Structure formats: structure tokens, C-alpha cells
């Protein structure tokens, strides 16, 4: 009976292992088939010494403001950040003028009433909706995500956002889409509720840069990367300084070690210790085989 139970148990374990193995293979094959390579871009902010393109950041803010801000917020940025070093670096007057374009409810005043005023540099970016529920209803039941850390929250980072913005196309033959749903080959599942946001010439650049669809996508992606990491350049500079400091420190340690261990007196002392050890070893060898009590 015990042998039969063991045989049944072994057969059951083999079946479970076989099913798990085949499931893993099928899932791997499916993921490889559905995987689409993202569009790669030569981003200026990549690498240990990467920096942002100031003109691209300023153009990217304009794209965000004219195209994206109608649905998406950037709740962790303040208007003062637009003039800070490492960002778009608008002048202080330009940043103030940008902030004053938007209003905010403040108060209470001396009479205990709330009032509306223009935003200041210390205020957060204006949100297109008063709350999450209003944003969800206005967008057909889909909440438009806040863009403060959107780049860091998506696998692929800047390349994913850039690819998504350029990934709108007609669906393959026989591919059915519900009303209000669009086809995007870089979106997981290839279905997205956001309509195509960028078109050539949809934003007019004041610096004369040609507003192609690719340029618009590159500029707004650069801006969103900065929005997610406003102190990225400072971090790169600090990391480079630490790396340089460690190289200098290791060099000094190595030179000190070479100097210390190359002293003649240490070599002589080491040789004397080796000679003493050899004498003791020879003496022990002479008494080998005798009674340990007679060893002196």
C-alpha cells in the first residue's frame, strides 16, 4: 500500500511540475511576441554628467501648458521652480508673469470671507480640476494621472513617454475598438482613452524651432523628466564629485601603502622573524620521535 501511495504521489508531482513548466514557457513566448521596442532617443540629461537643454525645457513647458494642462496636473511643482537653477531657468519676471495667469482661492480675509487672487511664485501649479471625482467624470470615467512623477512611475521612463506620444496609428485590420478608445502600439494592451495630443504645428515656438510632432514629444518629455527630478543636475554634479573624491582617496591610500611597506627596517625585521622561525623549526625536527618531556 505504501509503495502505491508513493507512486501516486510521484505521478502527481510530475504532473504539477509539467503543467507549471508549460505555463511558464507559454507566458514567456506570449510576452516576447507582444513586446514592442521603445523608440530610443539621445537624451542630454542621461549619464553621470548629463544636463538639461534649457531651450527644450522652456519649449516643453509651453507644450505642457497648451496641450497637457487641460487634463493633467503637476501638483508637486511650484511656479518658483521655473526660475530656479537646473530647470527651465525663466527669469524671475517671466516666472511671475506665468504664475499670474492663473487664479487661486485664498483666505479668509479680515472679514472672514474667501477670495480669489492671482497665483504667486510660492503657489503650486494650477490643477485643471478641483478634485479626483470631477477629473474622472470629465474624462469619461478615466482619471488623467498627475504628471509630477509620471516618468519615474512608468517602465522605460523618458523613452516610454516619448514613444507613447508618437505611437498613435490606425489599428490593424479586424482590430475592434470601442467608442472613445484609441489604438497606440506602445500602450500595454494597445488601447488608450487619451486621444492623440500632438500634431505638427499645434504649438507655436517663439524661438523659431520647427514644431514637428517629434520635436513636440521630445520637448514635453524633457520637461516631464525635469518635473519628476527637479534637482537631477545637482545630483549628477554631486555624484561626479564623490566619484572623483574616491579616486583621489584610493590613489593616496595606495601610495601610502607602498611607502609604508617599502621601508628597509620593516624588511629586515621581517627577515629576522623568518630566520628565527626557521631555527625553531630545525630544533623541533632534531627532537622528533623523542619523549616530549625531554624537549627543552
Residue, then its C-alpha position, 0 to 999 in steps of 0.5 A: x500500500x505504501x509503495x502505491x501511495x508513493x507512486x501516486x504521489x510521484x505521478x502527481x508531482x510530475x504532473x504539477x511540475x509539467x503543467x507549471x513548466x508549460x505555463x511558464x514557457x507559454x507566458x514567456x513566448x506570449x510576452x516576447x511576441x507582444x513586446x514592442x521596442x521603445x523608440x530610443x532617443x539621445x537624451x542630454x540629461x542621461x549619464x553621470x554628467x548629463x544636463x538639461x537643454x534649457x531651450x527644450x525645457x522652456x519649449x516643453x513647458x509651453x507644450x505642457x501648458x497648451x496641450x497637457x494642462x487641460x487634463x493633467x496636473x503637476x501638483x508637486x511643482x511650484x511656479x518658483x521652480x521655473x526660475x530656479x537653477x537646473x530647470x527651465x531657468x525663466x527669469x524671475x519676471x517671466x516666472x511671475x508673469x506665468x504664475x499670474x495667469x492663473x487664479x487661486x482661492x485664498x483666505x479668509x480675509x479680515x472679514x472672514x470671507x474667501x477670495x480669489x487672487x492671482x497665483x504667486x511664485x510660492x503657489x503650486x501649479x494650477x490643477x485643471x480640476x478641483x478634485x479626483x471625482x470631477x477629473x474622472x467624470x470629465x474624462x469619461x470615467x478615466x482619471x488623467x494621472x498627475x504628471x509630477x512623477x509620471x516618468x519615474x512611475x512608468x517602465x522605460x521612463x523618458x523613452x516610454x513617454x516619448x514613444x507613447x506620444x508618437x505611437x498613435x496609428x490606425x489599428x490593424x485590420x479586424x482590430x475592434x475598438x470601442x467608442x472613445x478608445x484609441x489604438x497606440x502600439x506602445x500602450x500595454x494592451x494597445x488601447x488608450x482613452x487619451x486621444x492623440x495630443x500632438x500634431x505638427x504645428x499645434x504649438x507655436x515656438x517663439x524661438x523659431x524651432x520647427x514644431x514637428x510632432x517629434x520635436x513636440x514629444x521630445x520637448x514635453x518629455x524633457x520637461x516631464x523628466x525635469x518635473x519628476x527630478x527637479x534637482x537631477x543636475x545637482x545630483x549628477x554634479x554631486x555624484x561626479x564629485x564623490x566619484x572623483x573624491x574616491x579616486x583621489x582617496x584610493x590613489x593616496x591610500x595606495x601610495x601610502x601603502x607602498x611607502x609604508x611597506x617599502x621601508x628597509x627596517x620593516x624588511x629586515x625585521x621581517x627577515x629576522x622573524x623568518x630566520x628565527x622561525x626557521x631555527x625553531x623549526x630545525x630544533x623541533x625536527x632534531x627532537x622528533x620521535x623523542x619523549x616530549x618531556x625531554x624537549x627543552 
